[in-house]
Amino acid sequence: MSGATPQTGPLRHFLQFRDLSRTEIQYVLDRTRLIKNKFKRYEPHHTLHDRNLAMVFEKASTRTRVSFEAGMYQLGGSVIHLTTGDSQLGRAEPIEDTARVISRMVDVIMIRTFEQTRIERFAAHSRVPVINGLTNEFHPCQILADIFTFIEHQGPIEGKTVAWIGDSNNMAYTWLQAAEILGFNLHVSAPAGYQLDAKRIGTPAPSVLQEFADPMEACRGAHLVTTDVWTSMGYEAENEERRHAFADWCVDAEMMAVADPSAIFMHCLPAHRGEEVTGDVIDGPQSVVWDEAENRLHVQKALMEFLLLGRIA
């Protein structure tokens, strides 16, 4: 663990993308590249030896659980997995009390939950770093992985254009935070009634943001076209209504054709082929979704390392 020392500054959390500065994000991305390269060469990287991660799931997950759990083990630490079914969170214990107890027993905590206020309440009473594995409002770890993936394939993201097609969900709002911090342009196209909330983005809207009624126009010239399911977890009752409203927001070959010739396609998964994206796009040559999924592992390792150790010389 040469060069690795415990974080001595103030306690840091990663509850939304803007919790890290541009310089800190760049450090985490640079560190991700080193960690990924070592992973590919089967070189041990045990900077978090004997550290413990608690994962708290109030929403189910595949990629979030596997990437955090495998990542912590690969860093030399250990993992405790909790759900509402096997913890007091499902038995009406105040989340503040849960935070006070768990944070006395582990070194870092990842939570996947519902309202952003819930994870903020938890973090306010935690003695260790808390990471947002997903809330209704934000999905910062996914966007961190997406940006790393973009850089791998396209180079620096500053000045480039990202087109978000579909629901203005937690991914869209996190992309907007990332665009403001890292200096790229965000095109958003969503059906009427599903656009970004003006109260959340502010007035006037951030200069990096352009909204389009026509998804084709949003994709025009974009360097990245990305989307998500039309019905996010917790909104299943609206499924049929959303299928009708979003019918023209399926990312297809025509949309990719008006994007930049070198454009790539991303999706945070799971995907519904034939709904938010056609099979020929997600399984086609411009798609980088499998690299994107893998990179959750690497960026989260770099993130946990940073939150616990700070910068490593």
N, C-alpha and C positions, 0 to 999 in steps of 0.2 A: 504494500500500500504506500509505496514511495511517493512523497509529495502530498499525500492526502491528510488533511487535518480537519478536525471537527469544525463545523460552522460556529463562529464565535459572535457574529453580529446578531441583529434582531431576528426574531422568529419570522420565517417567510412561509407563506401559503401560495398555492396556485389554484385560485378559485375561478378566475376568469383570465383571458389572455393578457389583458392589460396589467395584470399583477407583476409581470416582468417588463423591464425596460427593453428598448431596442438592443442595447449593448448586451444585456443578459440573455435575451433570446438568441442573439448571434453566438454567444459563448455556448449555450446549450446545443445549438445546431452544429457548431464546430466539434463539440465534445461527442455528439451523436455520431458524427462521421468516424471519429477515432474508435469509438466503442463498436460500431457496426463492422469496421474493418477487422478489428480483433476477433469479433464473433465469427466472421467468415473464414478467418485463419485458424479457428479453434484455439485461440490464445485466451487463457484465463484472465478475467478482469474483476478482481474481488475487492473493489474499493469499499464495499459496504459489508465486509465480513462481520458476522455476529450482530448485524442490525436486524430489526424486525419490522415488517410491514403488516398492518392490519387493513384488510379490504372489507368494506361495509357495503353490501348490496341491498338497497331497497327497491332497485329495478334490476331485473335479470340481465345477463350479458354473456356473450361468448368471447369476443375479441378483447374486451376490457379485462376480463378475468384472466384469460390465458396470457396476455401480454404483460400485465403487472406481475402475475405470479411467477411466470418463467423469468421475467426480467430480474426480480429480486433474488431469486435463486442463483441466477447467473452472476449477480453482483456479490455473491457469497453470503447473502442474508437468508432469512426465513420468512414465512408468510402465515398469517392467520386469516381465515375466510369466514365472514359473518354475514348472515342474512336476517331479515326480520323474523323468519321462522325459527332460528336457533339463537336468538339474542333477545335482550330486554327491549330492543327497539320495537319489536312487534307486540310488546305487552304494555305499551303506554308509558314507558319510562321517559322522562323529559330528555330531549336530545342533548341538552346541556350537561346533564348528569352522566350520560353515556360518554360524552367527550372527556369529561374530567377523569373518568375511570380508565378508559382505554388508553388515553394519552400518557398515563403514568406507567403503562406496561409495555409500550412499543415505541419505536423511533419515528415512524412516519405512518400516516393514515390516508388511504384513498377511499372516497365515498362516491357511490353512484346512487343518486336520489331524485327527488321530484323538484320542489321549488328551490330556487337559488337561496332564498332566505334561510332555508333549512341547513344548508351546508355552511352558510355564513354564521349561523348560531352555533353550529358545532365548532367551527374554527375559532370563534371568539372565546371558547372555553377549553381549547386544546393546548397542551404544553409542547406539542410537536407539530411539524409541518403537516398540513392537510392539502390533499390534491383532489380536484374535481374530476371524477371519472365520467361525469355527465350529469347535468341537471336539465330541467325544462327550458332554462334560459340560455345555457352555454355548454359548449363541448370543447374546451381549450386543448386537451391532449390530442384530440383528433386533428384539429387545425395545425397544431405543432408538427404532427406527423405528415400532414398534407403539404405543408410548406417545405419540409425537409425533402419530401419526394419530388416536389416541383424543382427544387434546386438541383437535385441529382440528375434530373432529365433535361432541364431547361436553363440551368444557371441562375444567377441572382433574380429574385422576384421583384425587386424595386423597379418601378416604372412599367411593369407588365400589367396585363389585364386578366382578371379572373371573372368568369361568368357563372353566377349562381342561378340555376333554373329550377323553379318549383317552390315549395313551401318556405315561407319566411320563418324558419324554426331556429332552434338553438345553434345549428351550424351556420346559418346565414348571419346571425348577430355576432358570432365569434369571428367569422370571416371579416366582418366590418371592423371589429377591433383590430384585427391583424393588419388590415389595409391601412388604417390610420397610423399604426406604429411603424410598419415596415415600408410604407410609401409605395404601394401599388394601387391600381384602380380596381374597383369592384362594380360589376354590372349585376343587377338583380332583376329578375323577371318572375313575377308570381301572379296568379289569377286575382281578379277583383275579390276583395274580402280576405285575402291571404297575404297582402303585402306587408312590408315592414311597418311597424308601429311608429308613427311620427313622434309620439311621446318618449319612446325609448331611444330614438336616434338623434333627437334634438332638432331645433329650428334655428338657423337653416341646417339642412342636412350636411353631413361631412363632405368636404370637397372631393374626396376619393370615391364617392358613391354616385352612381347613376342608376335610376330605375326605369324599366322598360315594360310597356304593356305587351309588346311582341317579343317572345323568347328568341326568335330568329335575330332580331336586332341586338339583343343582349349578347348573343354569341358572336356577332360580327367582329372579326379581328381579335377575338380573345385568344390568349395563350393557354388558358386552362378553362375547360368547361366542366362543371361539377354539379351534382344534384344529390338528392336523398329520397327516401320513400315519401309518398304523398301523405301517408298517415303515420305520424310518430307515435311511439308508445304512450298510452294514456288517452289517445284520441280515437280508439277503435270504433266507437259508436258513430263517428262521422265518416266511416270508410266509404260507403256508397255515395254520399254527398260529395266527398272529395274526389272520388274517381271520376265523377261527372265534371266537376269544376276544373280539374287538372288535365283533362283529356288532350289539350293542345300543348301541354308542357312536358311531353315525353321527349327526352334527348335522343335524336335520331341522326342518321347519316347526313341529312340535309343541314341540320344545325352545325354539325362538325365541319361540314364543307365550307360554311361561311366564316368559320373561325380562322385564326392564323394557320398557314400551311403546316407549321410544326406543332400545332396545338395538341394537348393531351387531355384525356378524360379521367375524372376521378369520381368515386362514390364511396362513402364511408362504410357501406354494407350493414346489414344484409340488403340485397337488391331484389327487386321484382321485375324481371325481364318482361317487357311488353307493357309495363306501366310507366314508371318514371324514366326508363331507358330501354332502348331496343337491344336485343341480344347481339346484333352485329356491331354495336358500339361498345358495349361493356366487354365483349369477348374479341374485339377487333384490335388492330395494330396500334391505335392511338390510346388504348386503355392502359393505365398503370395501376389498376386497383389492387393487384396482388402485392406489388411493391409497397403501395400505400398502406395496406393492411399489415404487412411485416414491419414497416417502419414505426408502428405504434410501439413495438417492443423496444426498439433502439432509442427513440426520443424519450420514452418514459424512464429508461435506465439513466440517461443523461440528466433528466429532470430530477429524479430522486437523489442522484448523486449531488447535484448542485444544491438542492434544498437542505441536504444534510451536511455537506462538506464545504459548500461555497466553491470558489474557484480553486482548481487544482493546478499547481505549477507544472 
